[in-house]
Amino acid sequence: MAAQPGTGIPTGDEADGTDEVADLFRALGRQIKVARERAGLSQKELGDRIGYGEETISSVERARRTPQPELLVAVDRLLDCGGLLASAAEDVERAKTRRRVRHPEWFRDYARLEAEAVELHDYSSLAVPGLLQTEAHARVVFGTRQPLLDETTVEQRVAARLDRQQIFDRWPPPFTTFILEESVLRRPLSGWDVHRKQLEALLRFGRLRSVELQVLPVERKEHPSLGGPFILLTPKGRPQVAYLEVQHVSRLITDPDEVRILAARYGSIRAQALTPGESLTLIEKMLGDSQ
């Protein structure tokens, strides 16, 4: 593996995706849908019973998200599929190693580190963090970007973004904290129908045991980080790093002094934010006001 200049972070070639992988995921998605409908369950009801969100079930059924082995086993047991889905778990694991990572090249090094992170702390001042976006929200983000992306690229980017959320499904999950500016929550991107689903997703993520989500109110009179969003990430067995992204210009920071400064800044932001409980209450109020 080569190292990204100036970072010491290993890079590598992406494994080629195959039509067989896509066909496998589509077939499994259809089988899940058939079994779910045969049992008379909605996507939300199935998700509630096996511990997944409605958005995840929908994305898996449409092959927009990798069907994780744990999900296949859970669906198989609940819907009495006779081992049909559970037996595909090993095939999915092999397929995951062959599937192309469809992130833009400048994002791939960070995405690899994120996938193995044991801790992740995200301060977002302009947009909902990619890790927390719904499929509809992500499609709006990529579909309205200027200059415009072609439809194939939009679909690839949406699928790649949703796949990143698999870190919440693994065990043990990484400890993650998110701080969002209140203004982000009050921007109804693509209208209230899409935004309401996004707020509901934030509530689901915020209630996970491994996640702490906080909102920084707009009325705060001081702000320790007007320089923009950033992420602190600790890969397994490695020192903490930081990641910055502005106008598609990205920088992975490994210098200990720079990382320490951003970590201290994150602590200051977090101290001024609402507590996780207060933050979820605020989001619930926003949802109530949007009815």
Protein Blocks (a to p, Z undefined) as FASTA:
>chain_A
ZZdehklpacdddddddfklmmmmmmmmmmmmmmmmmnopafklmmmmnopafklmmmmm
nopaccdfklmmmmmmmnonnommmmmmmmmmmmmmmpccfbdfklmmmmmmmmmpcbdc
dddfkbccfklpcfklmmmmmmmpccdddfklmmmmmmmmmmmmmmmmpccddddddddd
fklmmmcghijklmmmmmmmmmmmmmpmkbccddddfklcbdfblnbpcdddddehiacd
ddddeehiacddfbfklmmmmmmmmmmmmmmpccfklmmmmmmmmmmmmZZ
